[in-house]
């Protein structure tokens, strides 16, 4: 059975767009109907392939933005020089079809059985798989306490802001804005560093499990900072992406 499941994940199949949500001026969530989708886990990703009329194709990987049991969704940030993201965020319409395969990845995943408090640290669109983790926590009825630290350029660039602000019941969300802060801003300002992590992160002696996602330099800084605070390296799970917009 496991071999069959792996085979299904590796096969390209056609998904239909069932809805889109513009999260920010440059970020869109795309909801998909996938006819033969193997169950995914919170934190996994999938591959998207676009093929032009002349046969040229381009592939990109995107985190699954939805929790297990929810319809498949991805959240895409438009890159001005990108081959794929401008189409997905500007031209794609409900009823259009995409080729995809997945889910992919088994390291950067969270399940309700995981022990210890949960620390989530996101840089920009790195919040996408962490949103899936938050949704899975809610869906599963887990009472694991969560702290999310989200670094964004400006408040307008915060993805899923309404959803994140609505969380309670053991989920504490902190923002740090790196480029501009609105009048009266009471959150954090500037890039994530060791001092900010020391203020926001769970103490290491509580045995927290950390998930860090964002640009490579951001992830390296956060991971090194957490280990410096006494976190066990094996309990700091990281996922990074580069300028291509992929993983």
C-alpha positions as CSV (number, residue, x, y, z in Angstrom):
1,X,0.0,0.0,0.0
2,X,2.8,2.4,0.8
3,X,4.4,1.9,-2.6
4,X,1.0,2.7,-4.2
5,X,0.7,5.9,-2.2
6,X,4.2,7.0,-3.1
7,X,3.5,6.3,-6.8
8,X,0.4,8.4,-6.6
9,X,2.3,11.3,-5.2
10,X,4.9,11.2,-8.0
11,X,2.3,11.3,-10.8
12,X,1.4,14.6,-12.4
13,X,-2.4,15.1,-12.4
14,X,-4.7,17.9,-13.4
15,X,-6.3,20.1,-10.7
16,X,-9.1,22.6,-11.2
17,X,-9.1,26.1,-9.6
18,X,-12.2,26.4,-7.4
19,X,-11.5,29.8,-5.8
20,X,-8.9,32.5,-5.3
21,X,-8.3,35.0,-2.5
22,X,-6.0,38.0,-2.8
23,X,-4.2,38.0,0.6
24,X,-2.1,41.1,-0.2
25,X,-1.5,43.2,-3.3
26,X,1.2,40.6,-4.4
27,X,0.0,37.4,-2.8
28,X,-2.9,35.1,-3.7
29,X,-4.3,31.9,-2.3
30,X,-5.5,29.4,-4.9
31,X,-8.0,26.7,-3.9
32,X,-7.9,23.5,-6.0
33,X,-10.0,20.5,-6.6
34,X,-7.6,17.5,-7.1
35,X,-9.3,14.3,-8.3
36,X,-6.9,11.8,-6.8
37,X,-5.1,13.6,-4.0
38,X,-3.4,11.5,-1.4
39,X,-3.9,12.8,2.1
40,X,-1.3,15.5,3.0
41,X,0.3,16.4,6.3
42,X,0.6,19.9,7.7
43,X,3.9,21.4,6.4
44,X,4.2,19.5,3.2
45,X,4.4,21.0,-0.3
46,X,3.5,20.2,-3.9
47,X,4.9,20.8,-7.3
48,X,3.1,22.9,-10.0
49,X,3.9,22.6,-13.7
50,X,2.9,25.1,-16.4
51,X,3.3,24.3,-20.1
52,X,3.2,26.9,-22.8
53,X,1.7,26.3,-26.3
54,X,5.2,25.9,-27.7
55,X,5.9,23.1,-25.3
56,X,8.1,25.0,-22.9
57,X,7.4,24.1,-19.3
58,X,8.3,25.5,-15.9
59,X,8.0,23.8,-12.5
60,X,7.8,25.4,-9.1
61,X,7.2,24.0,-5.6
62,X,4.7,25.6,-3.2
63,X,3.7,24.8,0.4
64,X,0.3,23.4,0.9
65,X,-1.6,26.2,2.7
66,X,-4.4,24.1,4.0
67,X,-4.7,21.6,6.8
68,X,-5.1,17.8,6.3
69,X,-8.7,17.1,5.5
70,X,-9.3,20.6,3.9
71,X,-9.4,21.2,0.2
72,X,-5.9,21.7,-1.3
73,X,-4.7,25.3,-1.4
74,X,-1.5,27.0,-2.2
75,X,-0.5,30.6,-1.5
76,X,1.7,32.3,-4.1
77,X,3.8,35.5,-3.9
78,X,4.2,37.3,-7.2
79,X,7.8,37.8,-8.2
80,X,8.2,40.5,-10.9
81,X,10.8,38.6,-12.8
82,X,9.2,35.2,-12.2
83,X,8.1,32.8,-14.9
84,X,5.2,31.2,-12.9
85,X,4.1,33.4,-10.1
86,X,2.8,36.3,-12.3
87,X,0.5,34.0,-14.1
88,X,-0.7,32.3,-10.9
89,X,-1.4,35.6,-9.1
90,X,-2.7,37.7,-12.0
91,X,-4.1,35.6,-14.8
92,X,-5.4,32.4,-13.3
93,X,-9.2,32.2,-13.0
94,X,-11.7,29.9,-11.4
95,X,-12.2,26.9,-13.7
96,X,-8.7,27.0,-15.1
97,X,-6.6,23.9,-14.7
98,X,-3.0,23.2,-13.4
99,X,-0.8,20.2,-13.4
100,X,0.5,19.3,-10.0
101,X,2.0,16.4,-8.1
102,X,2.4,15.7,-4.4
103,X,2.2,15.9,-1.5
104,X,6.0,16.0,-1.0
105,X,8.2,16.1,2.1
106,X,8.2,14.3,5.4
107,X,10.6,16.3,7.6
108,X,8.9,19.7,7.9
109,X,5.6,18.4,9.2
110,X,3.7,18.7,12.4
111,X,1.1,16.3,13.9
112,X,-1.0,16.6,17.0
113,X,1.0,13.7,18.6
114,X,4.1,15.9,18.7
115,X,5.0,16.7,22.3
116,X,6.0,20.1,23.7
117,X,5.1,23.7,23.1
118,X,5.3,24.8,19.5
119,X,7.3,27.8,18.2
120,X,6.7,29.0,14.7
121,X,8.9,31.6,13.1
122,X,8.1,32.9,9.6
123,X,9.8,35.4,7.2
124,X,7.5,36.8,4.5
125,X,5.7,34.0,2.6
126,X,7.4,31.5,4.8
127,X,4.2,31.8,6.9
128,X,2.3,29.5,4.4
129,X,3.2,26.0,5.8
130,X,3.0,27.4,9.3
131,X,-0.6,28.5,8.6
132,X,-1.3,24.8,7.7
133,X,0.2,23.8,11.0
134,X,-2.0,26.3,12.9
135,X,-5.0,25.0,11.1
136,X,-4.2,21.4,11.8
137,X,-3.8,22.3,15.5
138,X,-7.3,23.7,15.5
139,X,-8.8,20.9,13.4
140,X,-7.3,18.2,15.6
141,X,-8.3,19.7,18.9
142,X,-4.7,19.9,20.1
143,X,-4.0,22.0,23.1
144,X,-0.3,22.4,22.4
145,X,0.5,26.1,23.3
146,X,1.9,28.0,20.3
147,X,3.9,31.1,19.7
148,X,4.2,32.5,16.2
149,X,6.8,35.2,15.4
150,X,6.1,36.6,11.9
151,X,8.6,39.0,10.2
152,X,7.2,41.1,7.4
153,X,8.3,44.2,5.5
154,X,5.1,46.2,6.4
155,X,1.8,45.5,8.0
156,X,0.1,45.5,4.5
157,X,2.5,42.6,3.6
158,X,1.3,40.4,6.4
159,X,-0.3,37.3,4.8
160,X,-3.5,35.9,6.4
161,X,-3.5,38.8,8.8
162,X,-7.3,38.6,9.7
163,X,-7.0,34.8,10.3
164,X,-3.9,35.2,12.4
165,X,-5.3,38.0,14.5
166,X,-8.4,36.0,15.2
167,X,-6.5,33.2,16.9
168,X,-6.7,32.7,20.6
169,X,-6.9,29.8,23.0
170,X,-3.2,29.1,23.4
171,X,-1.9,30.8,20.2
172,X,0.1,34.0,20.7
173,X,1.0,35.9,17.5
174,X,3.8,38.5,17.4
175,X,4.7,40.6,14.4
176,X,7.9,42.4,13.6
177,X,7.9,44.9,10.7
178,X,11.3,45.4,9.1
179,X,10.7,48.4,6.7
180,X,7.9,50.6,8.0
181,X,5.6,50.7,11.0
182,X,2.2,52.4,11.1
183,X,1.5,55.2,13.5
184,X,0.8,53.9,17.0
185,X,2.4,50.5,16.2
186,X,2.9,48.5,19.4
187,X,4.5,45.4,17.9
188,X,8.1,44.8,17.2
189,X,10.3,46.6,14.6
190,X,13.4,45.4,12.8
191,X,14.8,42.1,11.7
192,X,14.6,39.0,13.9
193,X,17.8,38.6,16.0
194,X,18.9,36.8,19.1
195,X,17.5,39.5,21.4
196,X,14.1,39.3,19.9
197,X,14.1,35.5,19.9
198,X,15.1,35.5,23.6
199,X,12.0,37.7,24.3
200,X,9.5,35.8,22.2
201,X,10.6,32.2,22.0
202,X,9.7,29.5,24.5
203,X,12.4,28.8,27.1
204,X,14.5,25.9,26.0
205,X,14.0,24.0,29.2
206,X,10.3,23.6,28.3
207,X,11.3,21.3,25.4
208,X,9.8,23.3,22.5
209,X,9.5,22.1,18.9
210,X,10.4,24.9,16.5
211,X,9.5,25.3,12.8
212,X,11.3,28.1,10.9
213,X,10.4,29.0,7.3
214,X,11.5,31.9,5.1
215,X,14.5,33.1,2.9
216,X,17.7,31.3,3.5
217,X,19.5,34.0,5.4
218,X,16.5,34.5,7.7
219,X,16.2,30.8,8.4
220,X,19.9,30.5,9.2
221,X,19.8,33.5,11.6
222,X,16.8,32.2,13.4
223,X,18.0,28.6,13.6
224,X,21.4,29.7,15.0
225,X,19.7,32.0,17.4
226,X,17.5,29.3,18.8
227,X,20.4,26.8,19.2
228,X,22.2,29.6,21.0
229,X,19.2,29.9,23.4
230,X,19.6,26.2,24.2
231,X,17.2,24.6,21.7
232,X,18.1,21.1,20.6
233,X,19.2,21.2,16.9
234,X,17.0,18.2,16.2
235,X,13.9,20.1,17.4
236,X,14.5,23.1,15.2
237,X,13.0,22.2,11.8
238,X,13.8,24.5,8.9
239,X,12.6,25.1,5.4
240,X,14.0,27.8,3.2
241,X,13.3,29.3,-0.2
242,X,15.4,31.4,-2.6
243,X,14.8,34.2,-5.1
244,X,13.2,31.8,-7.6
245,X,10.1,31.7,-5.4
246,X,10.4,27.9,-5.1
247,X,11.7,25.9,-2.2
